[in-house]
Amino acid sequence: MTEQISLFSNQLPPEVDALSPETWEQIPTRASIPIPSGTYENLEQLAQHCNQCQRCDLAGGRTNVVVSRGNPNAAIMIIGEGPGQHEDEQGLPFVGKSGQLLDKILASVRLDIKNDVYICNVVKCRPPGNRAPTAGEVAACIPYLKEQVRLVDPKIILLTGGTALKGLVGVKQGITKVRGNWMEWEGRNCMAIFHPAYLLRNPSREKGKPKWLMWQDIQEIKKKLDEVNSQQA
């Protein structure tokens, strides 16, 4: 039985009046320019700014900006930490070994990355040496993510790893303490899950181990998705 946790902090800001053209054009130039909710009319506008972005120093070392992949109309959004080498090279999230494992995890409950989920990251540019993004880098990029959440409007959000958990919903506890429990944030069902990279480092399928726990979690996620779909039918 999973728990339901309500989160009342770190909420999406209310939508505001349209920004002036001058301010809108300055958004990608520096982190001091705010990105209020409602800034972008669609994901194409958001991607345009992401591809131009210089809001933090990560821009200087990137090959490609990594915005998203998957179905923008999907009920499930999966949020990772940031791009790795393969993602930086291809400009798509979760395409390396972690992405291959994520494909298999989703396929185990008959979900498909191309059709059933929308995938993005907390930061859109690769941190050097695949390190975790700094607080400043997260702060510069998180407004883009919150706009993605608003525009995609997922019913379920899966937070892979501590950076996504803390960055979006403000939970500072470790994944091992909160995974498997549903959290309500901005009217959406959220669950923290192990990052596929962590599962690759812990391959045992023994009961109680991370891979076994992930199998329990993905079944619970599919159950929740079926509930959401039945309510909308």
VOPA-712347 format. One line per field, with one value per residue (C-alpha): residue number from 0; chain; x, y, z. Coordinates in nm, 3 decimals, padded with zeros to 5 digits. Example, Ala and Ser with C-alpha at 12.3 -4.5 7.8 and 13.67 -1.06 7.14 Angstrom:
// residues 2
n	[0:1]
chain	[A:A]
px	[01.230:01.367]
py	[-00.450:-00.106]
pz	[00.780:00.714]
//
This chain:
// residues 233
n	[0:1:2:3:4:5:6:7:8:9:10:11:12:13:14:15:16:17:18:19:20:21:22:23:24:25:26:27:28:29:30:31:32:33:34:35:36:37:38:39:40:41:42:43:44:45:46:47:48:49:50:51:52:53:54:55:56:57:58:59:60:61:62:63:64:65:66:67:68:69:70:71:72:73:74:75:76:77:78:79:80:81:82:83:84:85:86:87:88:89:90:91:92:93:94:95:96:97:98:99:100:101:102:103:104:105:106:107:108:109:110:111:112:113:114:115:116:117:118:119:120:121:122:123:124:125:126:127:128:129:130:131:132:133:134:135:136:137:138:139:140:141:142:143:144:145:146:147:148:149:150:151:152:153:154:155:156:157:158:159:160:161:162:163:164:165:166:167:168:169:170:171:172:173:174:175:176:177:178:179:180:181:182:183:184:185:186:187:188:189:190:191:192:193:194:195:196:197:198:199:200:201:202:203:204:205:206:207:208:209:210:211:212:213:214:215:216:217:218:219:220:221:222:223:224:225:226:227:228:229:230:231:232]
chain	[A:A:A:A:A:A:A:A:A:A:A:A:A:A:A:A:A:A:A:A:A:A:A:A:A:A:A:A:A:A:A:A:A:A:A:A:A:A:A:A:A:A:A:A:A:A:A:A:A:A:A:A:A:A:A:A:A:A:A:A:A:A:A:A:A:A:A:A:A:A:A:A:A:A:A:A:A:A:A:A:A:A:A:A:A:A:A:A:A:A:A:A:A:A:A:A:A:A:A:A:A:A:A:A:A:A:A:A:A:A:A:A:A:A:A:A:A:A:A:A:A:A:A:A:A:A:A:A:A:A:A:A:A:A:A:A:A:A:A:A:A:A:A:A:A:A:A:A:A:A:A:A:A:A:A:A:A:A:A:A:A:A:A:A:A:A:A:A:A:A:A:A:A:A:A:A:A:A:A:A:A:A:A:A:A:A:A:A:A:A:A:A:A:A:A:A:A:A:A:A:A:A:A:A:A:A:A:A:A:A:A:A:A:A:A:A:A:A:A:A:A:A:A:A:A:A:A:A:A:A:A:A:A]
px	[00.000:00.152:00.117:-00.014:00.192:00.065:00.326:00.237:00.577:00.767:00.445:00.412:00.368:00.038:00.017:00.096:00.036:00.243:00.602:00.717:00.893:01.220:01.202:01.091:01.396:01.626:01.507:01.780:02.056:02.082:01.928:01.818:01.541:01.235:01.029:00.678:00.415:00.246:00.556:00.538:00.237:00.369:00.661:00.813:00.860:01.014:01.254:01.359:01.468:01.635:01.841:01.957:02.007:02.307:02.148:02.430:02.787:02.677:02.599:02.970:03.047:02.746:02.727:02.348:02.070:01.861:01.499:01.279:01.161:00.844:00.479:00.389:00.031:00.130:-00.025:00.317:00.612:00.952:01.203:01.573:01.869:02.057:02.213:02.506:02.756:02.525:02.240:02.464:02.582:02.233:02.030:01.780:01.731:01.783:01.941:02.245:02.251:02.022:01.772:01.786:01.706:01.425:01.282:01.279:01.123:00.838:00.795:00.753:00.411:00.340:00.436:00.634:00.866:00.758:00.385:00.314:00.558:00.721:01.080:01.284:01.549:01.596:01.885:01.903:02.284:02.539:02.730:03.106:03.210:02.846:02.850:02.527:02.412:02.481:02.206:02.271:02.245:01.919:01.780:01.864:01.696:01.406:01.168:01.190:01.094:00.796:00.676:00.712:00.495:00.232:00.228:00.235:-00.007:00.076:-00.142:00.159:00.514:00.800:01.105:01.421:01.682:01.734:01.800:01.458:01.289:01.438:01.442:01.077:00.882:01.128:01.167:01.516:01.483:01.672:01.508:01.530:01.310:01.033:01.029:00.714:00.494:00.260:00.302:00.047:00.203:00.005:-00.283:-00.061:00.037:00.414:00.639:01.014:01.183:01.539:01.739:01.817:02.188:02.158:01.988:02.273:02.515:02.296:02.197:02.077:01.713:01.700:01.391:01.436:01.714:01.672:01.577:01.316:01.180:01.167:00.954:00.708:00.705:00.645:00.350:00.204:00.260:00.077:-00.207:-00.233:-00.226:-00.511:-00.708:-00.651:-00.753:-01.069:-01.171:-01.137:-01.324]
py	[00.000:00.332:00.652:00.983:01.288:01.640:01.901:02.265:02.429:02.510:02.544:02.674:03.053:03.196:03.292:03.657:03.907:03.862:03.980:04.267:04.159:04.302:04.106:03.789:03.805:03.850:03.533:03.306:03.557:03.548:03.377:03.703:03.735:03.555:03.301:03.337:03.069:03.129:03.271:03.022:02.953:02.613:02.374:02.500:02.847:02.694:02.480:02.789:02.964:02.651:02.617:02.978:02.963:03.116:03.142:02.947:02.834:02.489:02.649:02.691:02.319:02.168:02.003:02.008:02.137:01.843:01.954:01.644:01.338:01.135:01.231:01.587:01.466:01.179:01.130:01.043:01.281:01.139:01.390:01.311:01.502:01.620:01.501:01.262:01.218:01.030:01.269:01.570:01.420:01.332:01.614:01.372:01.260:00.901:00.754:00.582:00.267:00.429:00.505:00.149:00.022:00.274:00.142:-00.210:-00.097:00.075:-00.214:-00.452:-00.291:-00.233:00.133:00.286:00.588:00.722:00.712:00.684:00.918:01.259:01.275:01.578:01.683:01.934:02.093:02.096:02.102:01.842:01.915:01.853:01.497:01.398:01.559:01.663:02.013:02.285:02.473:02.775:02.569:02.415:02.757:02.893:02.604:02.495:02.761:02.590:02.261:02.415:02.554:02.207:02.068:02.335:02.285:01.904:01.890:01.531:01.342:01.149:01.274:01.032:01.189:00.991:01.068:01.321:01.624:01.591:01.521:01.827:02.054:02.026:01.940:02.054:01.722:01.689:01.332:01.060:00.847:00.533:00.696:00.825:00.601:00.401:00.664:00.892:01.264:01.522:01.835:02.098:01.852:01.591:01.243:01.230:00.940:00.933:00.634:00.508:00.657:00.388:00.463:00.363:00.039:-00.036:-00.004:-00.233:-00.517:-00.771:-00.877:-01.015:-00.924:-00.588:-00.476:-00.165:-00.356:-00.559:-00.240:-00.075:-00.364:-00.301:00.071:00.040:-00.190:00.066:00.339:00.139:00.081:00.455:00.528:00.284:00.455:00.797:00.675:00.509:00.832:01.022:00.764]
pz	[00.000:-00.103:00.091:-00.042:00.051:-00.019:-00.106:-00.059:-00.117:-00.435:-00.630:-00.982:-00.982:-01.101:-01.465:-01.534:-01.811:-02.125:-02.105:-02.321:-02.642:-02.511:-02.184:-02.364:-02.591:-02.291:-02.111:-02.258:-02.188:-01.809:-01.507:-01.347:-01.607:-01.465:-01.658:-01.513:-01.564:-01.897:-02.066:-02.353:-02.572:-02.680:-02.650:-02.974:-02.824:-02.514:-02.719:-02.916:-02.598:-02.461:-02.778:-02.743:-02.367:-02.190:-01.844:-01.678:-01.749:-01.870:-02.205:-02.274:-02.274:-02.445:-02.785:-02.795:-02.576:-02.456:-02.428:-02.446:-02.631:-02.635:-02.666:-02.555:-02.506:-02.277:-01.935:-01.785:-01.761:-01.661:-01.526:-01.506:-01.368:-01.676:-02.002:-02.012:-02.293:-02.530:-02.463:-02.525:-02.853:-02.979:-02.824:-02.669:-02.306:-02.188:-02.502:-02.347:-02.137:-01.881:-02.154:-02.283:-01.935:-01.901:-02.228:-02.083:-01.755:-01.937:-02.180:-01.885:-01.826:-02.195:-02.204:-02.488:-02.471:-02.809:-02.740:-02.368:-02.192:-02.224:-02.099:-01.996:-01.745:-01.467:-01.662:-02.040:-02.080:-01.975:-01.653:-01.695:-01.615:-01.563:-01.219:-01.051:-01.145:-00.892:-00.711:-00.932:-01.251:-01.132:-01.039:-01.385:-01.567:-01.345:-01.484:-01.823:-01.660:-01.481:-01.813:-01.965:-01.686:-01.749:-02.126:-02.128:-01.833:-01.728:-01.485:-01.348:-01.292:-01.226:-01.063:-01.134:-00.874:-00.598:-00.822:-00.986:-00.653:-00.484:-00.788:-00.884:-00.570:-00.304:-00.122:00.026:00.153:-00.028:-00.295:-00.082:00.183:-00.043:-00.351:-00.402:-00.237:-00.427:-00.366:-00.470:-00.620:-00.809:-00.842:-01.004:-00.892:-00.845:-00.753:-00.698:-00.860:-00.884:-01.169:-01.429:-01.387:-01.021:-01.122:-01.363:-01.072:-00.860:-01.094:-00.836:-00.876:-00.522:-00.322:-00.152:-00.386:-00.608:-00.925:-00.737:-00.582:-00.925:-01.050:-00.766:-00.842:-01.216:-01.153:-00.910:-01.170:-01.437:-01.192:-01.127:-01.500:-01.557:-01.279:-01.432:-01.776:-01.643:-01.469:-01.796:-02.002]
//
